[in-house]
Amino acid sequence: MNLKLSAPKTITFIIAVVMAVIGLLISQGIVGALLFPALTWMLLAFVVLALGNLLKGL
């Protein structure tokens, strides 16, 4: 199996970082849960970043 990875676009990376920071702030109790709990925000941030690596042009 040949898996070709590409670097995510800058906007994809920034979105993932912002989502991870939101998850961190929720987990520390600085911000109330915004629609999802902290772990969900962190998992979604990872999924966005992983898709940015796996899909070309994202």
N, C-alpha and C positions, 0 to 999 in steps of 0.2 A: 504494500500500500504506500503510495507516494502522497504525503500530506504537505502541501505547500502553504506556508503561512506568510502573511503580509502584515506590515505594521499598520495599526489602525490610523485613520485620519485624526488630525488634531482635535476636531470637534467631538469625535467619538470618545477619545481619551478624556477630554474635559468633562463630558457628560458623565462618564463612569466615575471620575474623581469626585465630582459634585455629589453624585448619588452615594458614594462611599462616605463622604464627609457628613451628609445628612444622617446616614446610618450610625456613624460614630457619635454625632451630637445627640441622637435619640437614645443610644445605649448609655450615654453618660448622664442622661436626665436633663441636659441643657435645653432641649427642645422636646415638646410633647410629640407623641407618635403622629406623624403626618401620613395619614391614609394607610400606612403599613408599619409593622413593627421593625425594629432596627435590623434584625437578621435578614428580613426580606429585602430591605434596601441594599444591604451589603451583597446579598446573593444576586440581586438584579444588576448591581454595578459590575459584578464579576461576569455575568452573562453578557452584558453589553460589551465589555472589553474583550471577552473571548470571541464573540461574533465579529468584532472589529478585526481580530487577528485571522479568523477563519474565512471570512467572506471578503473577496477582493472589492475594493471601492467603498467599504463601509467605515 
